[in-house]
């Protein structure tokens, strides 16, 4: 097949020459752009469909000087009839044909929003459509945006927006302004030119449903995402205008919301203007549902839209205003995580939201919501411990400077909690999406050691699907990875606080109804002891009469019965009834025992169970257990093969040091005894339901300090508690 014959419009030089001539800047200039439609129309169509769509085409068009005649053409078209027709009070202005009056060939289709305003002639409308489409596409690149602003191209666009009420032209003009508004300087010029009331009028007047539809999710951040897509998307052919218009009006609405002129799509009404912002009825907060991204901030923190000239009571422009505006611009980038989802940036935003002397600017809340709803930011929230920071600071009320010593904070805790829960719900939606599952799986299995630990710690905060967290944390070893990292150098100042909170959340997911290890609400003096069977042997008339005395190192002699002692323990059976010399002695020495440590042993040998003797050697809370008589009694119970007494002594230590009188500092002391059952008690106290988050974290700090570099006992104890495995080995058999 023969190749298509080249045409004049294949040449960029020819198209630019036609554009320059129609703009009045070259030979034959000064003609009405509508009167020379055939060569100009072909040139514009070729520019839009071929030249600027080619690789590097927009830059070539700018470098060859195409923007200057393009803007001149728009100025001439906008000036064709600048005076609005006065059809009636409040009617919108229109543009009449400069080349000819109304004729049978004129377009008789009126804008739905302005039924009394005639549309421009067909030729002029097509010229504007093509020129505006070219300009809007060029403005997707920063160099073109800067040159358009330098050439004064914003004012002609505002004039067209004011004068030409055809929907397709309004859409393209709005798209061009939206693209230009990506630059802060251009945004200010758009404000100054008075474009905002015109944009709101266009939005409220349009009747096209496709244009107006919501996005011993329906909210600001995702609409801005739609706006970015619309800004880089070229309009389709004229035969499908409704698809193009929908994208442009979504971009228009999102731009108004991002600039603070409206808090949401429902706040834009026909009687709205930047200078007069009527307050709508307060809406009830919408509870986010899985599968639907929610951007609605808590009702008590929401404020209505504003303009820079609006009342300061609505959204004051304080010293933080320029910084928040710049951060807001950054947050609208396709991937703002490198700049905003970092420890310092998040700490700065959260410090402002929770510590501002007055109500924080809604722009700060929109920035946080926008970041948590952006899938590109999910991995950064995980790697930087951002999700854990949101929960600690907003939900639990513990900021980095509140740890470990608390500081006085503002009293808006309930509002901060609502905001934190909403932001975490946004992250949950991202994490449980197919993209999020893949990202988290990649981090956990293929990331660096720091990234794997951060992923395992964050998962309980943002994953609620059992199939997901079980696979990542239990089947693929995320939980054990987190536990083994506890005794390593902390990668974050709040790492142990985050870890304690994460393990507690995971325990709630694995075992929703877990009872505490001990009944701390019952005072020790109200717990009735069992009858004592050894005390009758201590009086002046002992019953039964002792036939044996044990001699302690201190010289104290304790009465005993040989038969009862031999039956209670294999050690004493061999000692008192076997071939040892002690079997024939009435005074048997017990070496290495103090009277307090020997006291529970003698009670246990004579059948006492729960008589309270095991509480005797246990020191009160606040005193060390290492080197105490309690440790001595535990060691002796193990040496004399008395497992029942060991358990009773461990229970006594737990009741005193991990009960109502004990605190987080006691947990490490108990753990230092190095006994697995007590380690499990410590882990259960630390992660128990209803525990204060600060005390839980302080207890974990004590456990880590007590464990030192030997993390095995601590890992197994925490693992058993999180998994709901009891000390007797019963519990769910899950591989982790």
C-alpha positions in Angstrom: 0.0 0.0 0.0 1.3 3.4 -0.9 2.2 5.8 1.9 -0.3 8.6 2.6 0.5 11.8 0.7 2.1 14.5 2.9 -0.1 17.5 3.6 0.8 21.1 4.5 -0.4 20.6 8.0 2.2 17.9 8.6 4.7 20.8 8.8 4.9 22.5 12.2 6.2 25.6 10.4 3.1 25.8 8.2 0.8 25.5 11.2 2.6 28.1 13.2 2.5 30.5 10.2 -1.3 30.1 9.9 -1.6 30.6 13.7 0.6 33.8 13.5 -1.4 35.2 10.6 -4.7 34.6 12.3 -3.4 36.2 15.5 -2.5 39.4 13.6 1.2 39.1 14.2 2.3 38.3 10.6 1.4 39.0 7.0 -2.3 39.1 6.5 -2.8 39.7 10.1 -5.7 41.5 11.6 -8.4 39.3 10.1 -11.3 38.0 12.2 -10.2 34.6 13.3 -13.7 33.3 12.3 -13.4 34.5 8.7 -10.4 32.5 7.8 -11.5 29.2 9.4 -10.5 26.7 6.8 -6.6 27.0 6.8 -6.6 28.1 10.5 -8.9 25.3 11.5 -6.8 22.7 9.7 -3.7 24.1 11.3 -5.2 24.1 14.8 -6.5 20.6 14.4 -3.1 19.3 13.2 -1.4 21.0 16.2 -3.8 19.5 18.7 -4.0 15.9 17.2 -0.5 15.5 15.8 2.2 18.0 16.7 1.8 18.5 20.5 0.9 14.8 21.0 4.2 13.7 19.5 7.1 12.9 21.8 8.5 16.2 22.8 5.9 18.0 20.8 4.8 20.5 23.5 8.4 21.6 24.1 9.0 22.1 20.4 5.8 24.1 20.1 6.9 26.3 23.0 10.5 26.6 21.7 9.3 27.6 18.2 7.3 30.5 19.8 3.9 29.0 19.4 2.5 30.2 22.7 2.6 33.9 21.9 0.4 33.7 18.7 -1.8 31.2 20.4 -2.5 33.6 23.3 -2.9 36.4 20.8 -5.5 34.4 18.9 -7.4 33.8 22.2 -7.3 37.6 23.0 -8.7 38.4 19.6 -11.4 35.8 20.0 -12.3 37.0 23.5 -12.4 40.6 22.2 -14.8 39.8 19.4 -17.6 41.2 21.5 -16.5 42.0 25.1 -19.8 43.7 26.0 -22.2 41.2 27.6 -25.7 41.2 26.3 -28.2 42.5 28.9 -31.0 39.9 28.5 -32.2 40.6 31.9 -31.1 41.2 35.5 -28.3 38.8 36.4 -28.0 37.3 32.9 -24.6 36.0 31.9 -22.7 37.9 29.2 -22.2 36.4 25.8 -20.0 36.9 22.7 -21.5 37.8 19.4 -19.8 37.2 16.1 -17.4 39.9 15.0 -17.5 38.7 11.4 -21.2 38.4 10.9 -24.5 38.6 12.8 -26.7 35.7 13.5 -27.3 33.6 10.4 -28.8 30.2 9.6 -25.3 28.8 9.8 -24.9 30.0 13.4 -25.0 27.5 16.2 -28.4 27.7 17.8 -27.5 25.5 20.7 -27.6 27.4 23.9 -25.7 26.7 27.1 -28.0 24.9 29.6 -26.8 27.1 32.3 -27.7 30.4 30.4 -30.8 29.7 28.3 -31.2 33.4 27.4 -27.6 33.8 26.1 -26.8 33.0 22.5 -23.8 30.8 21.7 -20.9 32.2 19.6 -20.9 31.3 15.9 -19.9 27.9 14.9 -16.6 28.9 13.4 -15.6 31.0 16.4 -16.6 28.3 18.8 -14.5 25.7 16.9 -11.5 28.1 16.9 -11.8 28.6 20.6 -12.3 24.9 21.3 -9.2 23.9 19.4 -7.0 26.8 20.7 -8.1 26.2 24.3 -7.5 22.5 24.0 -4.0 23.1 22.7 -3.3 25.6 25.5 -4.6 23.3 28.2 -2.5 20.4 27.0 0.6 22.7 26.8 0.0 23.8 30.3 0.6 20.3 31.6 4.3 21.1 31.4 5.9 23.5 33.8 7.9 25.5 31.2 4.8 26.3 29.3 2.9 27.3 32.5 5.7 29.8 33.3 5.7 31.3 29.8 1.9 31.6 29.6 2.0 33.5 32.9 4.9 35.7 31.6 3.0 36.5 28.4 -0.1 37.5 30.4 -2.2 34.6 29.2 -4.4 34.3 32.3 -6.5 37.4 31.8 -7.7 36.3 28.3 -8.8 33.0 29.7 -10.8 34.7 32.5 -12.4 36.9 29.8 -13.4 33.9 27.8 -14.8 32.2 31.0 -16.9 35.3 31.6 -18.1 35.9 28.0 -18.5 32.6 26.3 -21.1 30.3 28.1 -20.8 27.3 25.8 -20.2 24.2 28.0 -17.3 22.8 25.9 -15.5 26.2 25.9 -16.1 26.6 29.6 -14.7 23.1 30.2 -11.5 23.7 28.2 -11.0 27.1 29.8 -11.5 25.7 33.3 -9.0 22.9 32.5 -6.4 25.4 31.3 -6.9 27.5 34.4 -6.7 24.4 36.6 -3.4 23.4 34.9 -2.0 26.9 35.4 -3.1 26.9 39.0 -0.5 24.1 39.7 2.0 27.0 39.9 1.6 29.1 43.1 2.3 32.4 41.2 -0.3 31.6 38.6 -2.7 30.6 41.2 -2.4 34.1 42.7 -2.9 35.7 39.3 -6.1 33.6 38.8 -7.4 34.9 42.1 -6.6 38.5 41.2 -8.2 38.2 37.8 -11.6 37.3 39.5 -11.8 33.8 38.1 -13.1 32.1 41.2 -16.7 33.5 41.1 -16.9 32.6 37.4 -15.7 29.1 38.0 -18.3 28.6 40.7 -21.0 30.0 38.5 -20.0 27.6 35.7 -20.0 24.7 38.2 -23.4 25.5 39.6 -25.1 26.5 36.3 -24.2 23.4 34.3 -27.0 20.9 34.0 -25.1 18.0 32.5 -25.4 15.1 34.9 -22.0 13.8 33.7 -20.4 17.1 34.6 -22.1 17.4 38.0 -21.8 13.8 39.3 -19.8 13.2 42.5 -16.4 11.3 42.5 6.9 -21.5 94.3 -15.2 8.2 47.5 -16.9 11.8 47.2 -14.4 13.9 49.0 -11.6 16.4 48.5 -8.4 14.4 48.2 -9.6 11.9 45.7 -11.2 14.6 43.7 -7.9 16.3 43.5 -6.5 13.1 42.2 -9.1 13.1 39.5 -8.2 16.7 38.8 -4.6 15.7 38.2 -5.7 13.0 35.8 -8.0 15.4 34.0 -5.2 17.9 33.7 -3.0 15.5 31.8 -5.7 14.0 29.7 -6.5 15.3 26.3 -10.1 15.8 25.2 -11.5 13.2 22.9 -13.1 14.0 19.6 -16.1 16.3 19.4 -18.5 13.4 19.1 -18.1 12.5 22.8 -18.1 15.8 24.7 -19.7 14.5 27.8 -16.7 12.5 28.8 -14.4 15.5 28.5 -16.7 17.8 30.3 -17.0 15.4 33.3 -13.2 15.4 33.7 -12.9 19.1 33.5 -15.7 19.9 36.0 -14.2 17.3 38.4 -11.0 19.2 38.1 -12.7 22.5 38.6 -14.5 21.3 41.7 -11.4 19.8 43.2 -9.4 23.0 42.6 -12.0 25.0 44.4 -11.9 22.6 47.3 -8.1 22.4 47.4 -8.0 26.2 47.6 -10.3 26.3 50.5 -13.3 27.9 48.8 -15.4 24.9 49.7 -15.1 22.2 52.2 -16.7 19.6 49.9 -18.7 19.2 46.7 -22.0 19.7 48.5 -21.0 23.1 49.8 -21.0 24.7 46.4 -24.4 26.3 45.8 -25.7 28.9 43.3 -25.7 31.7 45.9 -22.1 31.1 46.9 -19.3 33.6 46.4 -15.9 34.0 47.9 -17.0 37.2 49.7 -20.1 35.7 51.1 -19.8 32.1 52.5 -23.1 31.0 54.0 -22.8 28.3 56.6 -24.7 25.1 55.8 -26.4 23.0 58.3 -23.9 20.8 60.1 -23.8 17.3 58.6 -23.4 14.2 60.6 -20.1 12.5 60.2 -20.0 9.7 57.7 -18.7 6.4 59.0 -16.2 5.0 56.6 -16.9 1.5 55.3 -14.3 -1.0 54.0 -13.7 -0.6 50.3 -14.6 3.1 50.3 -12.0 5.7 50.9 -13.2 8.3 53.4 -11.8 11.8 53.4 -14.4 13.4 55.7 -12.7 15.0 58.6 -14.5 14.9 62.0 -17.5 17.2 62.0 -16.2 19.3 64.9 -12.9 20.0 63.0 -14.5 20.9 59.7 -14.7 24.6 58.7 -16.4 26.1 55.7 -14.6 27.4 52.6 -12.9 30.7 52.5 -11.1 33.2 50.3 -8.0 35.1 51.3 -10.2 38.2 51.7 -12.9 36.3 53.7 -13.5 36.7 57.4 -10.6 35.7 59.5 -12.9 33.8 61.8 -13.6 31.1 59.2 -10.0 30.2 58.3 -7.4 32.7 59.6 -4.4 33.4 57.5 -1.8 33.3 60.2 2.0 33.0 60.1 1.5 29.3 59.1 -0.6 30.1 56.1 2.2 30.3 53.4 3.8 27.2 54.8 0.6 25.2 54.7 -0.2 26.5 51.2 3.2 25.2 50.0 2.8 21.9 51.8 -0.7 21.6 50.2 0.9 22.1 46.8 3.4 19.4 47.5 0.7 17.0 48.8 -1.1 17.3 45.4 1.8 15.8 43.5 1.4 12.2 42.2 3.9 10.9 44.8 4.5 13.5 47.6 5.9 10.8 50.0 9.5 11.8 49.6 8.8 15.3 50.9 5.8 14.9 53.2 5.6 11.3 54.5 8.8 11.6 56.6 9.3 11.8 60.3 10.0 15.5 60.5 7.2 16.5 58.1 4.6 14.4 59.9 5.7 15.6 63.3 5.5 19.2 62.1 1.9 18.7 60.8 0.7 16.8 63.9 2.3 19.3 66.2 0.4 22.1 64.5 -2.9 20.2 64.4 -2.7 19.2 68.1 -0.9 22.2 69.5 -2.3 25.2 67.6 -3.6 27.9 70.1 -6.8 28.1 68.2 -8.6 25.8 65.7 -6.1 24.4 63.2 -6.4 25.4 59.6 -8.5 23.0 57.6 -5.8 23.0 55.0 -3.6 21.0 57.4 -6.3 18.4 57.9 -6.8 18.2 54.1 -3.0 17.6 53.7 -3.1 14.7 56.1 -6.2 13.2 54.6 -4.8 13.6 51.1 -1.6 11.8 52.0 -3.3 8.9 53.7 -5.6 8.4 50.7 -2.7 8.4 48.2 -1.6 4.8 47.4 1.8 6.1 46.4 2.3 7.1 50.1 1.5 3.8 51.7 5.0 2.3 51.7 6.4 5.6 53.1 3.9 5.6 55.9 5.1 2.1 56.8 8.8 2.7 56.4 8.8 5.9 58.4 6.5 4.5 61.2 4.0 7.2 60.1 0.9 5.1 60.7 2.1 4.2 64.2 2.9 7.9 64.8 -0.6 8.9 63.8 -2.1 6.4 66.2 0.2 7.3 69.1 -0.2 11.1 68.7 -3.8 11.5 67.7 -5.6 8.4 69.1 -3.6 7.7 72.2 -2.4 11.3 72.9 1.3 10.5 73.2 3.6 12.7 71.2 7.4 12.2 70.9 8.0 14.9 73.5 5.5 13.2 75.8 7.6 10.1 76.0 8.6 8.8 78.4 7.6 11.7 80.7 4.1 13.1 80.0 3.5 16.7 79.3 0.4 18.9 79.4 -1.5 18.8 76.1 -4.5 20.8 74.7 -7.9 19.4 75.7 -9.2 18.5 72.3 -8.4 14.8 72.7 -11.8 13.5 71.5 -11.5 15.5 68.2 -7.9 14.4 67.7 -8.9 10.8 68.3 -11.6 11.1 65.6 -9.1 12.6 63.2 -6.6 9.9 63.9 -9.1 7.1 63.5 -10.2 8.6 60.2 -6.6 8.8 58.9 -5.9 5.2 60.0 -9.0 4.1 58.2 -7.8 5.7 55.0 -4.5 3.8 55.3 -6.5 0.6 56.0 -8.4 1.0 52.8 -5.1 1.5 50.9 -3.4 -1.5 52.7 -6.3 -3.9 52.0 -6.5 -3.0 48.3 -4.7 -5.3 45.8 -2.0 -2.7 45.4 -1.6 -2.4 49.1 -1.4 -6.1 49.7 1.3 -6.4 47.1 3.3 -3.5 48.5 3.1 -4.8 52.1 4.1 -8.3 51.0 7.0 -7.0 49.1 8.2 -4.9 52.1 7.9 -7.8 54.5 9.6 -10.4 52.3 12.0 -8.4 50.2 12.7 -5.2 52.0 15.7 -4.3 54.1 15.8 -5.5 57.7 14.6 -2.1 58.9 11.8 -2.1 56.4 10.7 -5.6 57.3 10.5 -4.7 61.0 8.6 -1.5 60.3 6.1 -3.4 58.1 5.5 -6.0 60.8 5.0 -3.3 63.5 2.6 -1.3 61.3 0.4 -4.2 60.0 -1.8 -4.5 63.2 -2.7 -0.8 62.8 -3.8 -0.9 59.2 -4.9 -4.5 58.5 -8.2 -5.8 59.7 -8.8 -8.7 57.3 -7.8 -11.9 59.2 -6.6 -13.6 56.0 -4.2 -10.7 55.4 -2.6 -10.2 58.8 -2.5 -14.0 59.6 -0.6 -14.6 56.3 1.8 -11.7 56.8 2.4 -11.8 60.5 1.9 -15.5 61.4 2.5 -17.6 58.3 5.3 -15.5 56.9 7.0 -14.7 60.2 6.3 -11.0 60.6 5.4 -11.4 64.3 8.6 -13.2 65.3 10.6 -10.7 63.3 9.2 -7.9 65.3 9.7 -9.7 68.6 13.4 -10.4 67.9 13.9 -6.7 67.0 12.9 -5.5 70.4 16.3 -6.0 72.0 18.2 -4.4 69.1 19.0 -0.7 68.8 15.8 1.2 68.4 15.2 2.6 64.8 12.8 5.2 66.1 12.6 7.2 69.4 9.1 5.8 70.0 9.9 2.3 68.7 9.2 0.5 72.0 6.0 2.5 72.5 4.9 1.6 68.9 5.8 -2.0 69.5 3.9 -2.4 72.7 0.8 -0.8 71.1 1.2 -3.0 68.0 1.5 -6.2 70.0 -1.5 -5.3 72.1 -3.6 -4.6 68.9 -2.5 -7.9 67.4 -3.4 -9.7 70.6 -6.9 -8.2 70.3 -7.1 -9.4 66.7 -6.0 -13.0 67.6 -7.9 -13.3 70.8 -10.7 -10.7 71.1 -11.8 -11.9 74.5 -8.6 -12.4 76.6 -8.9 -12.3 80.4 -6.0 -10.8 82.5 -3.5 -13.1 84.1 -4.5 -12.1 87.7 -7.7 -10.7 89.2 -6.1 -7.3 90.2 -9.4 -5.9 91.3 -9.5 -8.3 94.3 -7.3 -7.0 97.2 -4.9 -9.6 98.7 -6.4 -9.3 102.2 -9.8 -10.3 100.8 -8.6 -13.5 99.2 -9.4 -16.1 101.9 -6.4 -18.4 102.6 -6.6 -22.2 102.9 -6.3 -23.8 106.3 -2.7 -24.1 107.5 -1.6 -27.7 108.3 1.9 -26.9 109.5 1.1 -24.2 112.2 -0.3 -26.7 114.8 3.2 -28.3 115.0 4.7 -25.0 116.1 2.9 -24.6 119.5 4.0 -25.7 122.9 1.9 -28.8 122.4 2.4 -29.7 118.8 -0.1 -31.8 117.0 1.0 -34.1 115.5 4.3 -34.3 117.4 7.4 -33.8 115.3 9.9 -36.6 114.9 12.4 -34.6 113.0 13.9 -31.1 113.0 15.6 -29.2 110.1 18.6 -27.2 111.1 19.2 -23.9 109.2 22.5 -22.1 108.8 21.3 -19.5 111.2 20.9 -22.2 113.9 17.1 -22.1 113.8 15.5 -25.6 114.2 12.2 -26.1 112.4 10.0 -29.1 113.5 8.9 -31.6 110.8 7.4 -35.0 110.3 9.7 -37.5 108.5 6.9 -39.4 106.7 5.1 -36.3 105.4 8.3 -34.7 104.2 9.4 -37.9 102.4 6.0 -38.2 100.7 6.0 -34.6 99.5 9.2 -34.7 97.4 11.5 -37.3 95.8 14.5 -35.4 97.1 13.3 -35.7 100.8 12.2 -39.3 100.2 15.8 -40.2 99.2 17.3 -38.0 101.9 15.1 -39.2 104.8 14.1 -42.7 103.9 17.0 -44.0 101.8 20.6 -45.0 102.6 21.9 -41.5 103.4 23.0 -40.8 106.9 20.2 -38.2 107.3 17.8 -41.1 107.3 19.0 -42.0 110.8 19.3 -38.4 112.1 16.8 -36.5 114.1 18.4 -33.1 113.3 18.9 -32.8 109.5 20.8 -29.7 108.3 19.4 -27.7 105.3 22.2 -25.6 103.9 21.8 -22.3 102.1 18.4 -21.4 103.4 17.3 -18.4 105.3 14.4 -18.7 107.8 12.1 -16.7 105.4 13.0 -18.9 102.4 12.6 -22.1 104.5 9.2 -21.1 105.8 7.1 -21.8 102.7 9.1 -25.1 102.1 8.2 -26.5 105.5 4.5 -25.5 105.0 4.5 -27.2 101.6 6.2 -30.4 102.9 3.3 -30.8 105.4 0.5 -30.3 103.0 -0.2 -26.6 103.0 -1.5 -25.3 99.7 -2.5 -21.6 99.5 -2.3 -20.9 103.2 -0.4 -17.7 102.6 3.1 -18.9 103.6 4.3 -18.4 100.0 3.8 -14.6 100.4 6.2 -14.4 103.3 9.5 -14.2 101.4 8.2 -11.8 98.6 9.4 -8.2 99.1 6.9 -5.4 98.5 6.7 -3.6 95.1 9.5 -1.2 94.5 12.2 -3.4 96.1 14.4 -5.7 93.9 13.6 -9.3 93.5 17.1 -10.4 92.5 19.0 -11.5 95.6 15.8 -11.4 97.7 14.5 -14.2 99.9 11.8 -14.8 97.2 14.5 -15.7 94.7 16.2 -17.9 97.4 12.9 -19.7 98.0 12.3 -20.3 94.3 15.8 -21.7 93.9 15.3 -24.0 96.9 11.9 -25.2 95.7 13.6 -26.2 92.4 16.5 -27.8 94.2 14.2 -29.9 96.5 12.0 -31.0 93.5 8.9 -29.2 94.7 7.2 -28.0 91.4 4.0 -27.2 93.1 5.8 -24.9 95.5 7.6 -23.2 92.6 4.3 -22.4 91.0 2.8 -21.2 94.2 5.8 -18.9 94.9 5.6 -17.5 91.3 1.9 -16.9 91.8 2.7 -15.0 95.0 5.4 -12.9 93.2 2.9 -12.1 90.5 0.1 -11.1 92.8 2.3 -8.7 94.8 4.4 -7.1 92.0 2.0 -7.4 89.1 -1.2 -6.7 91.0 -2.9 -3.4 92.0 0.1 -2.2 94.0 2.6 -3.0 91.2 3.5 -0.7 88.3 5.3 -1.0 85.0 8.7 -0.7 86.8 7.9 -4.0 88.6 7.5 -5.9 85.4 11.2 -5.8 84.6 12.1 -6.8 88.2 9.9 -9.9 88.0 11.3 -10.8 84.5 14.8 -10.6 85.9 14.1 -13.8 87.9 14.4 -15.6 84.6 11.6 -18.0 85.1 9.4 -18.9 82.1 6.1 -18.8 84.0 6.8 -15.4 85.5 8.0 -14.1 82.1 4.6 -15.1 80.7 2.9 -13.3 83.6 5.0 -10.2 82.8 4.0 -10.4 79.1 0.3 -10.9 80.0 0.4 -7.8 82.3 2.1 -5.8 79.6 -0.3 -6.7 76.8 -3.4 -7.2 78.8 -6.7 -5.6 77.6 -7.5 -2.3 79.2 -4.0 -1.5 80.1 -2.9 2.1 79.9 -0.8 2.6 76.7 1.9 4.5 78.5 2.2 1.9 81.3 2.2 -0.8 78.7 5.1 0.8 76.8 7.0 1.5 80.1 6.6 -2.2 81.0 8.0 -3.3 77.7 11.0 -1.0 78.1 11.6 -2.7 81.5 11.3 -6.1 79.9 13.8 -5.2 77.1 16.3 -3.8 79.6 15.9 -6.9 81.8 16.3 -9.3 78.9 19.5 -7.7 77.7 20.9 -9.4 74.6 19.3 -12.7 75.5 16.0 -12.2 73.8 14.9 -15.8 73.7 12.8 -15.9 76.9 11.2 -12.5 76.2 10.4 -13.5 72.6 8.7 -16.8 73.6 6.8 -15.1 76.5 5.4 -12.3 74.3 4.7 -14.8 71.5 2.7 -17.1 73.7 0.6 -14.2 75.1 -0.1 -12.7 71.7 -1.1 -16.0 70.3 -3.3 -16.8 73.3 -1.2 -19.9 74.3 -1.6 -20.7 78.0 1.2 -21.9 80.2 0.0 -25.5 80.0 0.5 -25.4 76.2 -3.1 -25.1 75.3 -4.1 -22.6 72.8 -4.3 -22.1 69.0 -1.6 -23.9 67.1 -0.6 -21.2 64.6 2.8 -21.3 62.9 4.6 -18.0 63.3 
